[in-house]
Amino acid sequence: MLLSSGNLILTDSSNSAEVLWQSFDHPTDTLFSGAKLGWDKVTGLNRKLVSWKNLIGPATGVYCHRLDPSGVNQLLLTPLNSSIPYWSSGVWNNKYFLSIAEMTSSNQVSNTTFVHNNQEKYMVFNLVDESMVTHFAVDISGRLKQSIWLESSQDWTMIYAQPKLQCDVYAICGPFTICNDNELPYCNCMEGFTITSPEDWELEDRTSGCSRITLLECISNKSTTHTTDKFYSVPYVELPQNAPKVEAPASPNECAQICLNNCSCMAYSFNDEKCSIWHNELLNIRELQCSGTTCSIGETLNLRVSAKDFHILTNNRKEICYWSCNWCRHFCSRFMCTFSPGNDLEKQK
């Protein structure tokens, strides 16, 4: 039986009051008013939201909204297979979650209750106006969104989203990509790479990221002794996290050589006299914005590419600077103006 709340229940044929199963205990990607998010300590049931795979596929996606499994009274957004959050609600203070400023507003469409006792620990929201239709959902972009139904337009309208910025979602663009909150699409391949699965990207699942157009020599020749691989600078970015620091190098050249000596090393950065290197897939690279002619924020990532791709990319950069950046000579002199996507490499191969 489908209740007006949206809860689908199965009952005992001889006792309709006994609920054998209910959809509210298995919320998929959407939480309706009156449904619980959290644990039943008696049965072990853990109610959480999990995103869809893509726009049309309800298969299990990669993002999850749940109570903090460590025991802290807060909500988290995490990759499905990780407990490390990319967003948290802040701790419940018996009135609201500390990091959700919207909960202190007098214009809320719903009220939130947090329950913690010997049998259960959960969060539930209820409508202020029962005539309103609203829900929370973790969409394929990894963001938690609240939407309301507008009869006038016969459509859902989003009224709340966390994280505020799309690029705050962990690995939203997949490996070897750059995320930009001020562009649509917000994901683009790094120079020298191309989309791994165009079909998935069309359905807004970009987590497969991008793949190299030309293999590194150390991969194709199985050697790092005399590699011709080069480093291509990617300026004004927020660097990937969790890079191991290499204290010994005294210069950028020494840092670069350490990276070249290991075929799994994909990039390095030399800042504040310290060398950082990244192995295997590069995730969570974010393009930072310039203000007018000033680009004082961000750092430079030195991306490892094949010698062939390096020559194509540097020639493209010089050519575009020459023809398109006469008005920004300061940036052209440092090769820091905007250049075309790495997919141009495929046309020149």
C-alpha positions in Angstrom: 0.0 0.0 0.0 1.3 3.5 -0.9 0.7 6.0 1.8 0.2 9.7 1.1 3.6 10.4 2.7 5.2 8.5 -0.2 6.0 5.5 2.0 5.3 2.1 0.3 4.4 -0.5 2.9 3.8 -4.3 3.0 1.6 -5.5 5.8 0.6 -8.9 7.2 -2.6 -10.0 5.5 -4.2 -11.0 8.8 -3.0 -7.9 10.6 -2.7 -4.7 8.6 -1.2 -2.9 11.5 1.9 -5.1 11.3 4.3 -3.6 8.8 6.6 -6.3 7.3 8.5 -3.9 5.0 8.5 -0.2 4.1 10.3 1.9 1.5 11.2 4.5 4.1 13.7 2.0 5.5 15.4 1.9 2.1 15.4 5.5 0.9 17.7 5.1 -2.2 18.7 8.7 -3.1 15.7 10.5 -1.7 14.5 11.4 1.8 10.8 12.4 2.2 9.1 14.1 5.2 8.8 11.6 8.0 11.4 9.2 6.8 14.4 8.5 9.1 18.1 8.9 8.3 20.2 6.8 10.6 20.4 3.6 12.6 18.1 1.1 14.2 20.3 -0.3 16.9 18.1 -3.3 17.5 18.0 -4.6 13.9 21.2 -3.0 12.7 19.4 -1.3 9.8 21.4 1.7 8.6 19.3 4.2 6.6 21.3 6.4 4.2 21.0 8.1 0.9 23.0 6.9 -2.1 23.2 8.8 -5.4 22.2 7.3 -8.7 24.8 6.2 -11.2 23.7 8.8 -13.8 20.7 10.8 -15.1 18.8 7.8 -16.3 20.3 4.9 -14.3 19.1 4.2 -10.7 22.0 1.8 -10.2 24.2 2.6 -7.2 26.3 5.7 -7.6 29.4 6.9 -5.8 28.1 9.4 -3.2 26.4 8.9 0.2 24.6 11.0 2.8 24.5 9.5 6.3 25.0 10.0 10.0 28.6 10.1 11.0 29.7 6.5 11.6 32.3 7.6 14.2 29.5 8.4 16.6 29.5 12.2 16.3 26.0 13.7 16.1 26.3 15.1 12.7 25.5 14.4 9.0 28.1 13.7 6.4 28.5 13.5 2.6 31.1 11.0 1.6 32.2 8.8 -1.3 30.1 5.6 -0.9 33.2 3.5 -0.1 34.8 5.9 2.3 34.0 7.4 5.7 36.1 10.6 4.9 33.7 13.5 4.4 33.8 16.2 1.8 31.0 18.0 3.7 29.6 17.9 7.2 26.6 19.4 8.8 28.4 20.3 12.0 27.3 18.9 15.4 23.7 18.9 16.5 23.2 21.3 19.4 19.6 20.2 20.3 18.2 22.8 17.9 20.1 22.7 14.7 23.3 21.5 13.0 26.0 24.1 13.6 27.3 24.4 10.1 23.8 24.7 8.4 23.0 28.4 8.8 19.7 27.9 6.9 18.3 26.0 9.9 18.3 29.2 12.0 16.0 31.0 9.5 12.4 31.8 10.3 11.4 31.0 6.8 12.1 27.2 6.9 9.7 24.9 5.0 10.6 22.0 7.4 11.6 21.3 10.9 14.4 18.8 11.9 14.4 16.5 14.8 17.4 14.5 16.0 16.7 11.4 18.1 19.3 9.4 20.1 18.2 6.7 22.5 18.9 3.0 23.3 17.0 1.7 20.3 17.6 4.3 17.6 19.8 7.2 16.4 18.4 9.2 13.5 17.5 12.5 11.9 14.0 13.2 10.5 12.4 16.3 9.0 8.7 17.3 9.0 6.9 19.9 7.0 5.9 23.2 8.5 3.0 23.4 5.9 1.6 19.9 5.3 0.2 21.1 1.9 3.7 21.5 0.6 5.6 18.8 -1.2 9.4 18.7 -0.6 12.2 16.2 -0.4 16.0 15.9 0.1 18.1 14.0 -2.5 21.7 13.2 -3.1 22.0 13.7 -6.9 24.6 12.3 -9.2 26.7 15.5 -8.7 27.3 14.4 -5.1 25.4 17.4 -3.6 22.6 17.2 -1.1 19.6 19.2 -2.5 16.2 20.1 -1.1 13.5 20.8 -3.7 9.9 21.9 -3.5 7.1 21.2 -5.9 5.5 24.3 -7.5 2.0 23.7 -8.8 2.3 26.9 -10.9 5.1 25.6 -13.0 4.5 21.8 -12.4 8.1 21.3 -11.6 10.6 20.9 -8.8 12.6 24.0 -7.7 15.8 23.6 -5.6 15.8 25.8 -2.5 18.9 24.4 -0.7 22.2 22.6 -1.7 25.3 21.4 0.1 28.2 21.8 -0.6 27.6 25.3 -1.9 30.3 24.8 -4.6 30.2 21.9 -7.0 34.0 21.5 -7.0 33.9 20.8 -3.3 32.5 17.4 -4.0 35.3 14.7 -3.8 36.6 13.6 -7.2 33.4 14.8 -9.0 35.3 15.1 -12.3 37.3 11.9 -11.9 41.1 11.5 -12.5 43.2 13.8 -14.7 40.6 16.6 -14.8 40.3 20.2 -13.7 37.1 21.5 -12.0 35.9 25.1 -12.4 32.9 26.3 -10.4 32.4 29.2 -12.9 32.1 27.1 -16.0 29.5 24.7 -17.5 30.4 22.0 -17.8 32.5 22.4 -14.7 34.7 19.4 -15.6 37.4 19.5 -18.3 40.2 17.2 -19.1 43.7 18.2 -18.3 46.0 19.1 -21.3 47.2 15.9 -23.0 44.1 13.9 -21.9 40.7 13.0 -23.4 37.4 11.9 -21.9 37.5 8.3 -20.9 33.8 7.6 -21.4 31.9 10.2 -23.5 28.7 8.2 -23.0 28.9 8.6 -19.2 29.7 12.3 -19.5 26.6 12.9 -21.6 24.6 11.4 -18.7 26.5 13.7 -16.3 28.5 10.9 -14.7 32.0 12.2 -15.0 33.7 10.1 -12.3 35.6 8.0 -14.9 37.5 11.2 -15.7 40.0 11.4 -18.5 42.8 9.2 -20.0 46.1 10.0 -21.7 46.2 10.6 -25.4 49.8 9.4 -25.6 51.3 7.0 -23.2 54.3 8.1 -21.1 57.6 6.7 -22.4 58.3 5.0 -19.0 55.0 3.1 -19.5 55.4 2.2 -23.2 59.2 1.4 -22.9 59.1 0.1 -19.3 62.1 2.2 -18.3 62.8 5.4 -16.3 66.5 5.4 -17.0 66.5 7.5 -20.1 62.9 8.8 -20.2 62.0 11.6 -22.6 58.9 12.5 -20.6 58.4 16.2 -19.8 56.5 18.4 -17.4 53.9 20.8 -18.6 53.0 23.6 -16.2 49.3 24.0 -15.1 49.2 27.4 -13.3 46.7 28.9 -10.9 45.2 25.8 -9.5 44.4 24.3 -6.1 46.7 21.3 -5.8 45.5 17.7 -5.2 45.5 16.8 -1.5 47.7 14.3 0.4 50.9 14.7 -1.6 53.9 13.1 0.1 56.5 15.8 0.9 60.1 15.2 -0.3 62.4 17.3 1.9 65.7 16.6 0.2 65.4 18.5 -3.1 66.9 22.0 -3.0 65.5 23.1 -6.4 62.6 22.5 -8.8 64.9 20.6 -11.1 65.8 18.1 -8.4 62.1 17.8 -7.5 61.3 17.1 -11.1 64.0 14.5 -11.4 62.7 12.6 -8.4 59.3 12.4 -10.1 60.9 11.3 -13.4 62.7 8.5 -11.6 59.4 6.8 -10.7 57.0 5.9 -13.4 54.0 6.1 -11.1 54.7 9.8 -10.4 52.3 11.9 -12.4 53.1 15.4 -11.2 55.1 17.5 -8.9 55.0 21.0 -7.4 57.8 23.0 -5.8 56.6 25.7 -3.5 58.0 27.3 -0.4 61.3 25.4 -1.0 59.4 22.1 -0.6 58.8 19.4 -3.1 55.5 17.6 -3.4 54.9 14.7 -5.7 51.7 12.8 -6.8 51.5 9.2 -7.8 49.0 7.4 -10.0 45.6 9.2 -10.5 45.4 12.9 -10.0 42.1 13.9 -8.3 40.5 17.2 -7.1 42.5 19.7 -9.1 40.6 23.0 -9.1 41.1 25.9 -11.4 41.2 29.2 -9.4 40.0 32.5 -10.9 42.0 35.6 -11.7 40.7 39.1 -10.9 41.3 41.4 -13.8 45.0 41.1 -14.7 45.9 39.8 -11.2 46.4 36.1 -10.5 48.0 36.1 -7.1 46.3 32.9 -5.8 46.8 29.3 -6.6 49.9 27.3 -7.3 51.5 25.6 -10.3 51.2 21.9 -10.9 53.8 20.4 -13.2 52.0 17.6 -15.1 54.0 14.7 -16.5 53.3 14.2 -20.3 55.0 12.5 -23.2 57.6 14.4 -25.1 55.3 14.4 -28.2 52.4 15.9 -26.3 54.7 18.4 -24.6 55.8 19.8 -27.9 52.3 20.1 -29.2 51.0 21.7 -26.0 53.8 24.3 -25.7 53.4 25.2 -29.4 49.7 25.6 -29.0 50.2 27.8 -25.9 52.7 30.0 -27.7 50.5 30.3 -30.8 47.4 31.2 -28.9 49.3 33.7 -26.8 50.6 35.3 -29.9 47.2 35.6 -31.7 44.8 36.0 -28.8 46.6 37.7 -25.9 48.1 40.9 -27.2 45.9 42.7 -24.7 47.5 40.7 -21.8 51.2 40.8 -22.6 52.1 40.4 -19.0 50.6 37.0 -18.9 51.8 36.0 -22.4 55.4 36.7 -21.4 55.0 34.0 -18.7 52.8 31.7 -21.0 49.9 32.1 -18.5 47.1 33.1 -20.8 44.1 30.8 -21.6 44.7 28.0 -24.0 42.6 25.5 -25.9 41.5 22.1 -24.5 43.9 19.1 -24.7 41.5 17.4 -27.1 43.3 19.4 -29.9 46.1 16.9 -29.5 44.0 14.2 -31.1 43.7 16.3 -34.2 47.4 16.7 -34.5 48.4 13.1 -33.8 
